[in-house]
Structures are given as structure tokens and as C-alpha cells.
Amino acid sequence: MKSILYILSAMAVMGLAFWAYQENYKTQQSLRVVERLQGEIGKRREAIAILRAEWAYLNRPDRLRDLAGLNFERLGLLPLTPEQFARVDQIAFPVRAVPFDLQGTVLTSGEEEQQP
């Protein structure tokens, strides 16, 4: 009886060792994936920072002013003046018209109910 208990104990230990070995390799694989993803995130953040710097460089006011001057004939862009701005209360908004008459009732078939 003791020998069966020893054999079962040894098999349980080997099974647990095999399970721990597999979990160890799965964990190492997951760590490699995480490191690869973190490296990719770092590269993407660096690329975004470079693109933001290029965008800021290309949108310099003096450069845009020069481009507008060079392309004035084709685009017709003029500088903004204070007279072009207004307050909200000076803007005439259109009056909203009621799109349909709400006097009669409408049936589900789409026909208007006849009133006696």
C-alpha cells in the first residue's frame, strides 16, 4: 500500500513540475510580448513627437504669411481685420418655420382622420 502511495505522490510531483514548467514558459513568452509592445509604443510615441514638431515647424506664422503672399493670385487670401469679427447678438439667425401642420390627427396608415 505504501508503494502505491509513493508512486502516486511521485506522479503528482512530476505532474506539478510539468505544469509549473509550462506556466513558466507561458509567462516568459508573455513578458517577451509585453516588452515588444512597449518598444513599439515607444517608437510610435517618438514618431508622434517628431510629427508634432514638423507640424509646428510647418505652421509657423511667418511661413504661412509667405505662402499666402506667393499664392495670392490663385487663392485670393487676405489677412484678417478686426472689422471682420462681430458679436453673437449682431448675427441675424434664420427664423425656424414649423415644417408641418399640427392641427389634424394622423392615423398609422398615413391618412388624415376626417373630422365630422
Secondary structure, DSSP 4 states (H G I P E B T S, - for coil): -HHHHHHHHHHHHHHHHHHHHHHHHHHHHHHHHHHHHHHHHHHHHHHHHHHHHHHHHHT-HHHHHHHHHHTHHHH------GGG---GGGS-PPPPPPSS--SS-B-TTSPBPPP-
